[in-house]
Amino acid sequence: MPAYFIVRAQVSDPADRDAFDRWYCDEHLPDALNAFSARRAMRGWNHFDPAVHCAMYEFDTLAAAQAIQGSAVLKQLIAEFDRVWGTRVVRTRDLVEITQVLPA
């Protein structure tokens, strides 16, 4: 079953949202997808809380998703994120293994 590495970012200042959106779209998401060798990457803004941005990286297995945790590539991406956004954007990370899928 697939697994997802999910990054939830809180972009508190509305003035940062457009620049954050462009940067994530044009730079960070493609860089992370390539660095992680993930199956695919997705991102979007939360409609209940417009300050929340989520990025999801899909892996074939939990082991593949776990392999990036603490890796040099993840540390490099975190350092770049921190360099660009500093403390203006707070993040949390989750690792979710899909355990059940129901057909429509």
Secondary structure in CASP SS format (residue, H / E / C, confidence):
PFRMAT SS
TARGET T0000
AUTHOR 0000-0000-0000
METHOD secondary structure of the structure
MODEL  1
M C 1.00
P C 1.00
A E 1.00
Y E 1.00
F E 1.00
I E 1.00
V E 1.00
R E 1.00
A E 1.00
Q E 1.00
V E 1.00
S C 1.00
D C 1.00
P H 1.00
A H 1.00
D H 1.00
R H 1.00
D H 1.00
A H 1.00
F H 1.00
D H 1.00
R H 1.00
W H 1.00
Y H 1.00
C H 1.00
D H 1.00
E H 1.00
H H 1.00
L H 1.00
P H 1.00
D H 1.00
A H 1.00
L H 1.00
N H 1.00
A H 1.00
F H 1.00
S C 1.00
A C 1.00
R C 1.00
R E 1.00
A E 1.00
M E 1.00
R E 1.00
G E 1.00
W E 1.00
N C 1.00
H C 1.00
F C 1.00
D C 1.00
P C 1.00
A C 1.00
V E 1.00
H E 1.00
C E 1.00
A E 1.00
M E 1.00
Y E 1.00
E E 1.00
F E 1.00
D C 1.00
T C 1.00
L H 1.00
A H 1.00
A H 1.00
A H 1.00
Q H 1.00
A H 1.00
I H 1.00
Q C 1.00
G C 1.00
S C 1.00
A H 1.00
V H 1.00
L H 1.00
K H 1.00
Q H 1.00
L H 1.00
I H 1.00
A H 1.00
E H 1.00
F H 1.00
D H 1.00
R H 1.00
V H 1.00
W H 1.00
G C 1.00
T C 1.00
R C 1.00
V E 1.00
V E 1.00
R E 1.00
T E 1.00
R E 1.00
D E 1.00
L E 1.00
V E 1.00
E E 1.00
I C 1.00
T C 1.00
Q C 1.00
V C 1.00
L C 1.00
P C 1.00
A C 1.00
END
